[in-house]
Amino acid sequence: MADPFQALNVFWMRTGEKSSPHFNHHDYTITLLLESPCRGGEFEFVPDLSSTDDERYDDVIRVLDSDRTRVRQLERSAGTLPLFRGRDSLHWVIPVEQGRRTTAILYYVQRPDFVDADAVNLMICGGRIKLLLARGPAG
């Protein structure tokens, strides 16, 4: 992936933090759990809930309305390295109850020249992206 902001990210969550249910728009996602929290912070997902051909909004709404029939939880410890299609699988991290959770996330796309829109990078990486975009190319 050619995007300098999304090819690799490191995220950490402290006690009380979580991620909201979401899909990625990249072909593949690899996550490496670098640090496990003492309690909480489990990764939950619904595999193959959606696809580029059929977004299955009714199924997504059911999960968001607390239907846990298809929800799976991945037991992980530091060093776990899952590869999944985050584009097709709704996924999230439940609240960290104690400690810190640190994850390296790598996104892969089939188009090697793929770069995310500035708005996507701003949403994921925050305001520091504005400074880098304003700076222009380094070098």
Order of alpha helices (4+ residues) and beta strands (2+ residues): beta-beta-beta-beta-alpha-beta-beta-beta-beta-beta-alpha-alpha
